[in-house]
Amino acid sequence: MKNKETNFLLYGLFIGGILGTGLVIYLGSRFINKTNKNLRERRHKFFEGIDDIFDESQNYRNAEDPHLDKETEEEIIDELFSRTN
């Protein structure tokens, strides 16, 4: 092997390593951001659902559903927070 060919291979490995590392960092950060966004949305939907259950506004007072008593509310809260995902 000539000296020029050896240098060319070393340069190729070096540049390929840098490009590969950059690609891994870029794709990894996109994956992490996407995962965090999904977790935030799920958490928001969960607490929004709890707010809908225990909302004391006029819309829910006039609904056909009977009002929940304090004991039932506590049972629902206990059930929601005791579940594991």
Phi, psi and omega in degrees: 000139179279163181294323180294322179293322179296315179297320180298318179294319179295318177297318179298316178296318181295311180292320177297321178296319179295314179296318178297318179296317178298319179296318179296317179296316181297309181293324178296318179292323177297318179297316180296316179297319180295318179295315179296322179297316179296321179294318178298318180295318179296318180296318179297316180296323180296309182289331175295321177295320177295318178299321179294324181293317188254021180289131183257017183286170181297328181301321183274337177289325181274357181288166181287339180291137177289154180289139180281136176278171186299321181295318179294320178300316180295322178295319179294316179298315179300318181293318181297316185272351178271346181286142174250143181264000000 
